[in-house]
Amino acid sequence: MALKKSNSLAKMGYDLMDRKRNILIREMMIIIKDVRDLRDELTTAYHQAYLALQEANITLGIVSDIAKSIPIDEGLDLSLRSVMGVDLPIVYYEKKEVKISYGIGSTNTKFDYAYTCFQKVRDLTIKLAEISNCAYRLANAIRKSQKQANALKSIVIPEFERNIKFISDYLEERDREEFSRKKVIKNILVNKNNIL
């Protein structure tokens, strides 16, 4: 009886793991399209930003000293959301208005354009980092749940069923032996009563 309960519990566990895997796969498919689109967009943005930086370098000379005057942006915040027990990151970024923090006398519009292009690259990189991390975590969770479901289906459940069958066969054999024994005893008693 305990084995039958454990077997039904294992089957229920397999069903739950299979559902979890399907939900995670569905979530992953949504994210994969976004990752592909964002990577293409980011590649284009990087290409555009480096061309703009190259033009700024050509017109102003090497602009690394000017670029050092741009403040470091620390407006990121991170939290997590759970999908079927998998923690997926959510990156909150407060987009601030573009403020020029360098002297406009030593720069030109080419440098300003490069600056705005790299801000777009930053924004896309933040989005891509969030989505890529989600995809990576989902892929790991899918792999683990698939492994667990396969272990339940291929090892645990068949082992329970073999044990249940063995015990059932053994009990049935004992019942048949007991029935045969009772029949023989009854026949002996009937024969003894007939002789007397």
N, C-alpha and C positions, 0 to 999 in steps of 0.2 A: 504494500500500500504506500509505503514511504517512497519507494522507487517510482511508482506511478505518479505521485504528487511531484516529485523532482523532475520527472520527464515532462509533465505538463507545464511546469514552471520553466524548464529549458526551452520548450517550444514557444511559450509566450515571450521569453527573452529573445529568441531568434526573430520572432515577428517584430518586436520592438526595435531590435538592431537593424532589421531590414527597413523599417519605416524611417528610422533615424538616417540611415544611409541615403535613402531616396530624397528626404527633405534636404540633406546637406548637398546632394548632387544638384538638386533644383536651384538652391541658393548659389552654388558654384557656377552654374551655367549663366545665371544673370550677371555675375561678376566678371566672368571671362570675356564677355562681349565688351564690357566697360574697359577692362584692362587693355584689350586690343585697340580699341578706339583711342584711349588716352595715350598709349605708347606712340601711335601714329601722330597724334596731335603734338605730343611732347617732342618727337623727333623734328617735326616741322618748326616748332617754336625754338628749339635749340639752334637749328640751322639759321633761322632768321636772326636770332640774338647774336650769334657769333659773326654773322655777316655785318650786322650793325656795329658790333664792337670793332671789327676790322676796319670799317669805314671811319669810326671815331679815332682809332689809332693812326690811321693814315692822315686824317686832317689835323689832329692835335699832337701827334707823337704818341708815345706810350702813356696810357692814361691810368696806370696802376696807382700812382700817387693820388690822383683825383678820386679813384674808386675807393681808396682807404677812408675817405671822409664820409662815406655812406654808412649810417649806423646799422648795427646788427639787429635783425628783426627777431624778437622773442615772443611773438604773439600766438604761439601754438599751445594748445591744450589737448590732452588725450583722455579718452574714457573708453569703456568697453561695453559692448552689447552682447548678449548671449543668444546663440541659435543652437538649440538642442544640446546645450552644455558646452558649446565651443565659444570661447571669448573672442569676439572680433573687435578690432580697434576702430574707434571713431575719432578722427582728428578734427578738432575745432580750430579754425584759423580765422581770426578777426582781421579782415582785409581793411587796411588803413588807406586813407587817401594819400596819393603820391605827393610827397613833400620833397622839395629839392633841398638837400643838405650840403651842397657843395657850392662854391662860388660860381656864379654864371659868367663872370668876366673871363675866366680861364677855360670855359667850355663852349660848346656850340650845340646846335640842334641834333647833330649826329650822336653826340654823347647822351643827350636826353632820350633820344629814341632807343639807344642801346640799353639805357637804364630801364625804360618801360618794358622793353622786350625781355630782359632778364627777370623782371617782376612777374611777367606772365609765365616764364619758365618755372619760377619758384612756386607759383600757385598750382601749376600742373604737376609738378614734382610732388607736392604735398598730397594731392588727390591720388596720384599714382602709387605713392608709398602706402597710403591707407588701403587702397583696393588690392594692391599686390600682396600686402600682408594678410588681408582677409582671405585671398585666394590660397595662399600658402597654408594658412591655418586650417581652412576647410579641406584642402587636399589631404593634409595629415589626418584630420578627423575622419574623413571618408575611408582612408586606407585602414585606420585602426578599427572602425566599425565593421568594415568588410572582413577583416581578419577575425574579429570576434564572432561575426555572424557565420563565417565559414567554419570556425572551430565548433560552434554549437551544432551546426547542421551536419558536419562531416565526422565529428568525433564524439561529442558529449551525448547528443540525442541517440545516435545508433548504439552507443555503449549502454545507455539506459534501456533501450528497447531489447538488446541482447540479454541483459540481466533480467528484465521482466519476463521475457520468453523462457529463459532457463528456469526461473523460479516457478512460473506457471506450469511448465511441462513437468517439473519435479513434483509439484503439488497434485497435478492430475494423475501422475503415475502412482503416487502414494494413495490417492483416492481409489484408483482401480485395484491396487493391491489390497486395500482394506475391504473393498467390496468383494473381491474374490475370496479373501480370508473369511469374511462373514458368511458367504455362500457355502463354503466348504464346511464351516462349523455348523451351519443350519442343516446341511445334508447329513452330517454325522449325527446330529441330535435327532433328526427325523428318523434315520435308520435305527438308532438306538431305541427310540420309542416304539417303532414297529416291531422290533425284536422282542421287546418286553411284553 
